[in-house]
């Protein structure tokens, strides 16, 4: 970890609604907010009064205030704002969904590397202690090889279901992106995708998207998206040859982990998860460490490019009713 006394000048770009859920984390980390940029100057000034610094109407003006890094949290033209920060030589943390094509993300990742800046997507499941515990348990091999995983996620009832392929792309990135990245972390790269994506109205509780991803060693992961009338937990089931791990994570981020071994009673093992800061705090702390040269990013735009590739393959698979193989992974994207 870097010296906790060192603080980073941080600029923030985003709408008030998108920034609201980040306020507690921003107050908890070693950052001094120098300003907030939003097209609505009144909103930017209101956010700045809460977080610190000045209000700006453009990211360019915010960058002129010489922040050491920028958090791009929400709002229109998000990808363009990330590009603007990288082009100015400023490290940037960006909050998904990014709404970018794989080739755009790859180009942006290379630009950041060439500029010597950190460009880190907020893949928050990587910073959740319960999911890190499952990753360690899975990778250590004590329970044997993984046979299959199931990821079940319910969207909000007020979230419009996709009526077109373009809308489906946006919904899938926002709702399936986290679990796709999580299973890449747990199981390694996705080799192929089979998907069934339904457009138009669906009955509550009925899946509107089912993605089946094949990982190395033959393990498959089922990603189910359904609509719910009320907030529902994310649910993950990791099946081994003679055991399984069940993870339920509620909307507040609190998780329960159950271990089931063949021939034994289910055992709750949540207490084995080490204490850790909330994911947003852990992410920002790690980002600031990387900005100060005290760590290597746990999540990169190469990782997010891979998520985008999986989602493109899923749309093609659903359209053509066929399994789609993914392109091989470059060494830097592993």
N, C-alpha and C positions, 0 to 999 in steps of 0.2 A: 504494500500500500504506500501511497505517497504521503508526504508530511501533512498531517491533518491541519497544520497551521497555514499552509499555503491555500489561498483562495483564488478562484478563477473568475474573471469578469465574464459574465454570461449575458448574451442577448437572446431575446425570445421573439419568435415570429409565430403568430397564430390568432385565431378568433377566441373571444372570451369563453365560449362554450367548450371549445377544444382544450383550452388552458386550464379550466376549472379543476379537473381531476388531477392535474399536476401540481397544483399550488402547495399541498402539504409536503410533497417530496422536494420541491424547490426550496422550501423553507428549512428542510432538514439537512441539505448538503452544503458543502463548502464553496458556495458560489455567491458572488455579489451581482445582482441583476443590474445591468447598466441601462436597459431600456426594453420596451415592448413595441413591436411593429404590427400594425393592422391597418387595413384600408380605411377603417372607421377610426378617425383620430380620437374621438371621444372615448370609444371603447379601449383604445390603446392607452390613453392617459389614465383611465379608470383602473386598468390592469397594472399599470406602472405604479399607481398609488398604493396598490396592495403588495406588489412584489419588489418595487424599487426602480430607480432610474427614471427615464423620460419616456414619453409616448411618441411614436413615429408612425408615419403613414407608409413608409417603404422600408424594405430590408436594406436597401442601399444606404439610406440615412442611418439606420441602426448600425450597420457595419462601420460607418464613419465614426461612431462613438468608440471604436477600438475594443470590441469584446474579444476575449481569448477564445470563445467558442459560442455557438448559436444552437438553440433548441428550436427546431421547426416542428410545431405541434399539430397544426390543422389549418384549414382554410383553402381557398382556391389557389390554383397554380403551385401546388406544393412541390412538385418535382422541379419546377423552374426556380423556386426559391432555394432548394437544396443546391442546384447547379450554380446559382448566384453566389452562395456562401463559399462553395468549393472554389469557384473561379476567383474569388477574392482572397483565397488562401486561409480561410477560416474553417476550423473544425466544426462539424455539424452533427448533432443528434437529431434523428428524424422519427416521427411517430407514424407508424402505418395506420391505414393502407396508403401506399404511395402512388398507386394507379399508374405504374410504369411498365413498359414492355421489357422483356429480358435484355434486349440489346441496348436499351437506354440505361438500364441499371449497370450493365457491364461497362459501358462507356464512362458513366459517372464514377464507378469504382476505380477505373484506371486513371481518370483525371485526379481523383483524390490522392491516389498513391503517388502520381507524378508531382503533385503539389506538396506532398509531405504532410497532408492533413488527415485527420480522423473523420470518417463518415460512417456513423454507426446507427443502424435501424434499431428501434426499441422493440426487439423481440423478447417481450417481458417474461414469457414462460421459461426462458433460459436463466432467469434471475429469481425464479420462485424456488424456495428451499425444498418444497415437496417434490417438484418435478426433477430437481437436481438429485434428490435422494433416489428417485426411481431410476434416473439415468445411471447413477453409481451402482445400484442393485442389479440393473440389467446388464451393464457392461462388465461387471466383475465376474459374471458367469456362475455364481454360486447356485442359482436356480436352474441352470442349464440354458440351452439356446431358446430364444423366443420363437414361438410357433406362429402366433397371430396377435395383432392388437386391434382394438376397436375404440374409436373416438366418437363420442356422441355429444353433439352441441346443439342447443336450442337457441334460435334467434328470438329477439323481442317480438311480441305480437304486433307492435306498431311499425315494424320494419317491413316495407313493401317487398313482396316477393317478386323475383325477376320476371319481366314480361318479354325481354329480348335477350339475345346473347350478350350484348354490351352491359345490360343491367346484371346479368348473371355473373359476368366477370367481376363487377364491383362487389357484389354480395359475397362471392366465393373468396375473394381476396381478404375482405374484412372478417369473415366468419370462419373460413377454413384455413386461412394462412397460419394462425398460431399453432394449430394442431399439426399441420404439415411440417412446419419447422421443428416442432417438438419431436416428431417421430423420425425426422432426419437425424436429430441429435441422439435419440435412443437407438435407432436401428441402422444408421448409415444411409447412403444415398438411395433415392428412389430410382429404380431401373425402368419401370413401366407403370402406366396408369390405365385403368378401366373406369369409366364414369357414366353415370346416368343423372342428368340434370333436367329437372322438370321446369317448364316455364308456365306461368299463369297461376291461378288460385289453387291452393291445396288445403286439405282438412288439417285442423290443428293437431299436432302430434305426428302427422304423416311426413316422412322424410321428403324433401324436395331436391336433395342432392346426395348422391352416394358415390364416393370416390374410393376405389380399391387400388392401393399402391403396393407394388412388389419391391421388396428390399433385398439386399444380398442374403445369401444362404436360404432363400426361398420364403422368408417371413413376409406375410402380407398384412397390411394395415387398412382397415375399413374406416373411412371418415364419413359420418352421417350428419347431415344438417336437417333440422326440423324446426317448425314454427311452434311456439308455445304461447299459451294465453297469459302466463306469468313467468317471472324469472325462474330459470331452472339451472341446476348445476351442470358444469362440464363434467362428463364422465369418461374415464379411460379404463380399459381392461387390457392388461398385458398378460397373455397366456404363454406359459412355459410347458414343457412336456409333462411335468407332474405338479405344477403349482400355478398360481395366478396372483397378480397384483391388481387391485381395484382402487382407482383414485376418483374421488368426487370433490370437485372444487366449486364452491358457491360464488355468487356474484360479488361477495366481499373479498374473495381471494383465499378464504379459509378452506383447507383441504382435509379430507379424511382418507387414510390409506388402509386397506384391508389385505392381509396376506392369507391366501387359501392354499394349503398343502394337501395333497391327496391323502385321504384317510384321517385327516385331522380337522378340528373345528376351526372356522375362520378366526383370525387373530388381528385385532386392530393394532397397527404398528406406527400410528401417526406420531407417537411420542419419541420415536427414534429419529425423527427429522430434526437436524440441528437448528437452533435458533438463528435467525437471520433477519436483516432489515426487510421491509416491504419491497416488492419487486421494483417499483418505480425508483425508490431511494437507492436500491442496490445497483440498478442500471445507471442512474446519474452518477453515483460514486465511481463506478467502473469507468464510465465515459470520461470523467474528469481525471481519473488516474491515467488513462490512455492519452489524453490531451497533454498531460504533464510528462509523458514519456515513462510512466511507471507501470505500464502493463500493455498487453496485446489484446485487441478487441475480441470479445467472446462472440460477437455477431458483426457481420460485415455486409456490405452491399452485394458481395458475391453470394452470400447466403440468401439474401432476399431475391437476387436474380434467379436462384434455383427454385424458390417458391413460385415466382412468376412463370418459369418454364413448366413446372408441374401443372399450374392452373391452365396454361395454354394447351398443354397436352390433354387435360381433362375435358376442355371444351371440344377439342377435335374428336376425342373418344366418344363423347356423348352424341355429337353430330353424326359420326360415321358408324356408331355402334360397334366399335372395335377397340382392342387394346392398342395403346400407343407407347412405343419405346421412347425414352428420353435420351437426348444427346449425352455423350460421356462428359464427366465432370473434369474441368481443368484442375490442375494441381492446386492453384491458389484458391479454388472455390470449395475445397473439401471441408 
